[in-house]
Amino acid sequence: MIVKYLRNMGVSSIGLWGRSMGGASALRFRGPVVARVIDSTFSDLETVAIEVVQKKIMIPAFMVKVVLSFIKDSVKEKVKRDIFDPPTVEFVKTLKQPVMFVASKQDQFIDCEHTEKLY
């Protein structure tokens, strides 16, 4: 929506910057942009959800997967989309514009291995 507005205002070159979940959104965006800066995002939502819950609450992975399955089914029923498919890492393969990836080894939320997979 904002890209359409900027185009209507005469802006000819648009770049996207997204951090964390916004980074995944910026990677998935299919509109006309010239470049993207992706800061500390995840390579796939299911993996990062499991990692974050295990770090913060220390729940076993199998329990997190059960809860995620319920969430996935609920979202799919309401909006007819699988929130985990395709993984963000699959979108990177289709991009034609330059992408700068940024991550920190000290990030305590998103492991920098996600950015390495995306790169």
C-alpha positions in Angstrom: 0.0 0.0 0.0 2.8 2.5 0.9 4.7 1.5 -2.2 1.6 2.2 -4.4 1.2 5.6 -2.6 4.9 6.5 -3.2 4.6 5.6 -6.8 1.5 7.8 -7.2 3.5 10.6 -5.6 6.2 10.3 -8.3 8.9 8.4 -6.4 10.7 6.3 -9.0 13.1 4.2 -6.8 12.0 2.5 -3.7 14.1 0.3 -1.3 12.8 -1.7 1.5 14.3 -2.2 5.0 12.9 -4.7 7.3 13.9 -5.9 10.8 12.9 -9.2 12.4 9.4 -10.1 11.1 9.5 -7.0 9.0 12.6 -8.4 7.3 10.6 -11.5 6.3 7.8 -9.3 5.0 10.3 -7.2 3.0 11.7 -10.4 1.4 8.3 -11.6 0.5 7.1 -8.3 -1.0 6.6 -8.7 -4.7 6.2 -5.1 -5.7 8.6 -2.9 -7.6 11.6 -2.2 -5.4 15.3 -1.6 -6.4 17.0 -3.1 -3.3 16.3 -4.5 0.2 18.1 -4.3 3.5 17.2 -7.3 5.7 18.1 -7.0 9.4 18.0 -9.9 11.8 15.1 -11.9 10.2 14.3 -15.6 10.2 14.8 -18.2 7.5 11.6 -19.9 8.4 8.8 -19.1 10.9 8.3 -22.5 12.4 12.0 -22.9 13.3 12.3 -19.4 14.9 9.1 -19.9 16.8 10.5 -23.1 18.3 13.8 -21.5 19.1 12.3 -18.4 20.8 9.9 -20.4 22.9 12.6 -22.8 24.0 14.9 -20.0 25.0 12.4 -17.8 26.8 10.0 -20.4 28.4 12.1 -23.6 28.1 9.3 -25.8 26.7 10.3 -29.0 24.9 10.3 -28.7 21.1 7.6 -31.4 20.6 5.2 -29.3 22.8 5.9 -26.2 20.8 5.2 -28.0 17.6 1.8 -29.2 18.9 0.8 -25.6 19.8 2.2 -24.3 16.4 0.1 -27.0 14.6 -3.0 -25.7 16.3 -2.1 -22.1 15.4 -1.3 -23.1 11.8 -4.7 -24.9 11.4 -6.6 -22.0 12.9 -5.0 -19.5 10.6 -5.4 -21.8 7.6 -9.1 -22.2 8.4 -9.6 -18.4 8.6 -7.4 -17.0 5.8 -6.9 -20.1 3.7 -3.1 -19.8 3.9 -0.3 -21.9 5.6 1.7 -19.4 7.6 4.8 -21.7 7.4 4.7 -22.4 3.7 6.7 -21.5 1.9 9.6 -20.7 4.3 11.1 -17.3 4.0 14.3 -18.8 2.7 12.5 -19.9 -0.4 11.6 -16.3 -1.4 15.2 -15.3 -1.5 15.9 -17.6 -4.4 13.4 -15.7 -6.5 14.6 -12.2 -5.9 16.3 -10.2 -8.8 17.2 -7.1 -6.8 20.2 -6.7 -4.5 19.8 -7.6 -0.9 22.0 -6.6 2.0 21.7 -8.9 5.0 22.5 -7.7 8.5 22.8 -9.8 11.7 24.5 -9.7 15.1 26.1 -12.6 16.8 24.9 -11.0 20.1 21.3 -11.0 19.0 19.4 -12.8 21.8 16.2 -13.1 19.8 17.0 -14.3 16.2 20.1 -16.4 15.8 22.4 -15.1 13.1 22.3 -18.6 11.5 19.0 -17.6 10.0 20.6 -14.8 8.1 23.4 -17.1 7.0 20.8 -19.5 5.5 19.1 -16.6 3.7 22.4 -15.3 2.3 
